Amino acid sequence: MDNVHDHKHDLKRVFLSEEKNDNVLECIISKLKIVHIDPNMDPEAKAQRVAGCQLYYDMSYTVAYSTFANIEAENGASGGDSASDISSDDVDCSKGKAASDSDASSGMSMGKATLLDLYSGCGGMSTGLCLGAALAGLNLETRWAVDLNSFACESLKYNHPQTEVRNEKAEDFLALLREWAILCDKYIKNDMGSESADLSENEEEDELLDKDEFVVEKLAGICYGGSGRKSGLYFKVQWKGYGREEDTWEPIENLSDCPLKIKEFVQNGYKRKILPRPGDVDVICGGPPCQGISGFNRFRNREEPLKDEKNQQMVTFMNIVGYLKPKYVLMENVVDILKFADGYLGRYALSRLVAMNYQARLGMMVAGCYGLPQFRMRVFLWGALPTMVLPKYPLPTHDVVVRGGAPNAFTQNIVAYDETQKPRLKKALLLGDAISDLPEVKNNQPNEVMEYGSCPKTEFQRYIRLSRRDMLDNSYEGKDGPDVGKLLDHQPLKLNNDDYERVEHIPVKKGANFRDLKGVKVGANKTVEWDPEIDRVYLTSGKPLVPDYAMSFIKGRSLKPFGRLWWDETVPTVVTRAEPHNQIILHPTQARVLSVRENARLQGFPDYYKMSGPIKEKYIQVGNAVAVPVARALGYSLGIAFKGESEGSSPLFILPDSFTSVGRQVAPARASVSIPAGEVVEQ
């Protein structure tokens, strides 16, 4: 076995590939005995077979989309997927149609699957996956979710009330899973309906209590460490005679006198599946943060990135996959994992999955290609057990305004049509397509819930306003949930008085920014400088109208400070902050930044999706999320793969026309509604 950081690769294992090179005959040293082994072979039989050969192969490898897949049988059947080179002739054109809301309401039989969302944030990735899977006829349920941000956990729980949401570190979650397995073995497998010998039958609850004596009434939760506590197993205790506000977390060592309470909690938790055990999870998705490769980190470890603690979450993610062994894995991350240190982290993630005997493929998808007015390229890594079909990548449905590119070494991993193809794509969505129907609000808008005040003007706006039922979102068990038909979170970050006064001076025109303010001059080399003929202008507070940081940002060449967006533009990427000091985020015609809801629409969140926490925290949740339409397209791919309906060996497929027509039964926009200048309306 060959060690690769924290895992091993069998040195006898090779991969069948169609890739060829021209080596001279003299390069051949000797012949080797290489045998094909079924990846689903019994481990003992496999070990015997491997022992009798020099090398073996159980998967194929293809450069395009870095695909490791099952080898297709001679009769064309396969327990998984087979990789091959891509051409314009072998893209899979899905012959099926997306399930509609009428299919769901009429009781159409749907398969079921469970999902664990790691590093879930507010739930953008899992929400999109479930919506897309439903369109493919798979009822994918976000059964568990884990994130360190408490406000993001509140948002996910509000929108997915049936989900077991855990606000904790991923490594603590993994430690808890292992401890939970031990408890289940003790109180479930070894008990089988009889009282265990070590359980005390003298656990009295009705005795009179001394003034300083406390009795456990009920155990209400379980965790491992966290919140300043030492490592170890803890239970949340409800004390007899005290309110819930008096609940405390107690280490298991302090509960030795109440084993029956522990047994009751474990047995109930086992039945409810409050925590997943190996075999319980069908799909794991997540985007482990890799802050160690950030350009803002001056001390990045280029030689061994995984020795940087800030990159360890990718290891933790893979460790959880290795422990739970789900049928499918979908990891999302920034493109920098393929850029930094020759793509070390991306290669590591792919390597870990293959070492764990998963089929795998890696692709880069652009959010704008799936119907959003932002570019936002991200990496998506599929994994599938050998017994399952490896999902394909859905080809774009929309044209896109290109902003940025991919690392040269991975250009073959961009999910796109072949250059020889001429697909019929929907036109690129622009800012006006997404937000022009939202009512005008002021810099200080205190209401979380509002009325729309007007009808939708574009196809995107009609879709994004759909109810949970119309979107096939089953989070509220087939119901629409709260605040039906209301506009949520249409609140901008309140600018301070100085910034608000500056924004009021920014002209209402395309391309406006701080360079349009009085006293700024643009030189011949397009860098800004002070106009010597104009005295410096000051705000009411006495501070300068044009701040020094705007003049010096990127050596005076930037157009971003106090930049105004326009209706016929797109944004590069929705970010986690709303301050206008170094980014273009001002509303096209109003003296404010884009609201939380406007940013959420740029990420494809349905209007019914409510965020929790302070305004700044809501921006963070939206900016950190996976774009919902991208996850929705991937969810459709997952659904057809899970059901075994994915055809052909190509890593790409074309979404059916019905995929983008969900909700067309909604009443069309009124022709009398006015449209801001420059907006392109989809017919």
Number of C-alpha atoms within 10 A of each C-alpha: 10 10 10 12 12 10 13 14 16 12 12 15 18 18 17 18 15 13 10 6 6 5 8 7 7 6 7 8 7 5 7 9 9 16 17 16 17 15 20 14 12 9 10 9 10 14 11 10 15 19 11 12 13 14 18 22 18 21 28 21 24 21 18 20 26 20 27 30 31 30 27 17 10 7 6 10 12 17 19 22 32 26 28 20 15 19 13 12 9 15 18 20 14 18 12 14 14 23 21 22 18 11 15 18 12 9 8 13 11 17 15 16 20 18 25 26 24 26 27 29 30 33 31 27 29 29 30 26 29 30 27 33 33 29 28 27 23 24 22 26 26 25 22 22 27 24 24 16 19 18 21 27 25 21 21 28 20 20 20 24 17 16 19 18 24 23 19 20 20 21 17 17 23 19 17 20 21 13 16 22 16 12 17 18 13 15 23 17 10 12 14 10 9 9 14 15 8 7 15 14 11 9 12 10 12 7 7 7 10 7 6 5 7 12 18 15 15 17 21 14 14 22 24 24 20 16 8 6 12 11 13 16 20 23 21 17 22 21 17 13 11 12 9 10 7 10 16 15 18 17 21 16 10 10 15 12 16 20 18 18 16 20 21 14 18 23 16 12 17 19 8 11 15 18 19 19 17 16 11 18 21 20 25 26 24 26 24 22 18 21 16 21 24 15 11 9 10 9 11 18 16 15 10 12 19 21 13 16 11 16 19 18 20 21 19 18 23 19 17 20 24 16 14 20 22 23 23 26 25 25 22 21 21 20 21 21 22 21 18 19 17 15 16 18 23 23 14 20 20 22 18 23 23 20 17 17 20 29 32 30 30 28 24 25 23 23 27 31 29 28 26 30 29 27 21 23 22 21 21 23 22 25 31 30 25 24 16 21 28 34 30 27 28 24 23 26 23 18 18 24 18 14 14 9 10 17 17 9 11 19 14 18 21 21 20 17 18 13 9 8 10 9 15 10 13 16 15 22 28 26 24 25 25 28 22 21 21 19 13 11 15 13 18 12 14 13 10 15 14 15 11 16 12 12 16 24 26 22 19 19 23 20 21 19 22 21 21 22 18 23 21 28 23 21 22 16 13 14 14 20 17 12 14 13 15 16 21 20 25 24 24 25 21 20 18 9 12 15 20 15 16 19 24 12 16 20 17 17 12 16 17 22 25 26 24 17 17 17 17 18 18 15 12 7 7 12 17 22 15 16 14 10 8 11 10 14 13 13 14 10 10 9 11 14 22 24 15 9 13 21 20 14 16 13 11 16 15 20 22 21 24 26 27 30 24 25 22 18 20 23 21 17 17 23 17 17 17 27 19 21 17 17 18 23 26 25 21 25 16 16 22 25 29 26 25 26 26 23 25 28 23 28 28 28 25 22 24 22 23 23 27 20 14 10 18 16 19 28 24 21 28 29 22 19 22 29 29 28 26 27 27 26 26 26 29 29 27 30 28 23 23 25 16 15 15 24 16 19 24 21 29 22 23 19 23 16 13 13 18 16 13 19 19 13 9 13 10 14 16 11 8 7 11 10 17 14 10 13 18 18 16 14 8
